[in-house]
Amino acid sequence: MSVSCGIVGLPNVGKSTLFNALTCAGAEQGNFPFCTIDPNMAVTEVPDPNLEIIRSHIESQKIIPAVVKVVDIAGLIAGASKGEGLGNKFLANIRETDAIMHVVRCFENPSVVREEPVDPKGDMEIIELELVLADMETVTKAIDRVSKKARSGDKESVYQRDVYQRAKDVLETGQSVRAAEWKPEEWNALKPLCLLSAKPVLYVANVADDDFDGQSKHAQAVAAHAEATGSQWIPICSDLEAELSAMEEDERQSFMQDLGLENPGLDRLIQATYKLLGLQTYYTAGPKEIRAWTIHQGDKGPKAAGVIHTDFEKGFIRAEVYSVDDLIQYKTETAIKAAGKLRTEGRDYVMREFDVCHFLIGR
């Protein structure tokens, strides 16, 4: 499955620096508003040590990690929902993503162009208000669109109108759609609207290089806002991560050791994104390739097989499954089978994190 995240924030908060660190794609940077006019898009690999572990036990020509598409969306400003700046275009770019990485600057820097003092809470509220206002327009149009059929007694239209009206009521309080409780069938009714404020948000506190743990008052303001809105947050020093991503592996490990860091912050960022979206990984392994596949937590065997090819979900017969830990312990698939650890699972099997699978597919 394809996963995409949009990096958003006010101008000059470090979005493009973070994007460069994630993708090494060299997005143009500049210390002025709208430094990213068109969204930069790139695909970044999901850090996964299990792939090399599997290859150390199963000979294969190549390994293919899971990936996340990252979209660097130009800095929004107040009034974007009404078309200020390039607001309409930017909001449309956000609409196409699965989740939002909301970057917030959490350190003072006199060299960065900014008219107002650093104010994480105020910055977050500006962006969120623009998303709410854009959703208000979308929902109002949707209500108008279905109301005529609803008045004629069409049950589906009546249901849609009522759900849309409830969403509008939530938005009118200034809250995001995701802040309300929704039944699964209500989410299904809202899904075609691609509401911006319904998307899960990971707040990224862009901290100074002496605040890796996000203990400063600015970073803690982000943490408090994330908790209050039922979201997640993570502290990242974008400048440091950009430096690390440009280093050779040996140099990077040495530098991280000097700083007392076990893993790059970007690894934590991608892992946090997976958690945000309720995702997990399983693997297929053979002589041609070892590959990581992304599925949702709770997906069953046929759904997981369908990620490889849509026909596989319908044709699913069974799966032979073991865990990466089994492979570490027993060294080979033959030994795993001999130990009785190779499981045969049917259509109702709920996939576990880090399963290794062989699917039997019928025509």
Buried (B, 14 or more C-beta within 10 A) or exposed (E): BEBBBBBBBBBBBBBBBBBBBBBEBEBEBEEEEBBBEEBBBBBBBBBBEBBEBBBEBBEBEEBBBBBBBBBBBBBBBBEBBEEEBBBBBBBBBBBEBBBBBBBBBBBEEEEBEBEEEBBBEEBBEBBBBBBBBBBBEBBBEBBEBBBEBBEEEBEEBBBBBBBBBBBBEBBEEEBBBBBBEBEEEBEEBBEEBBBBBBBBBBBBBBBBEEBBEBEBEBBBBBBEBBEEBEBBBBBBBBBBBBBBBEEEEEEBBEBBEEEEBEEBBBBBBBBBBBBBBEBBBBBBBEEEEBBBBBBBBEBBBBBBBBBBEEEBBEBBEBBBBBBBEBBEEBEEBEBBEEEEBBBEBEBEBEBEEBBBBBBEBEE
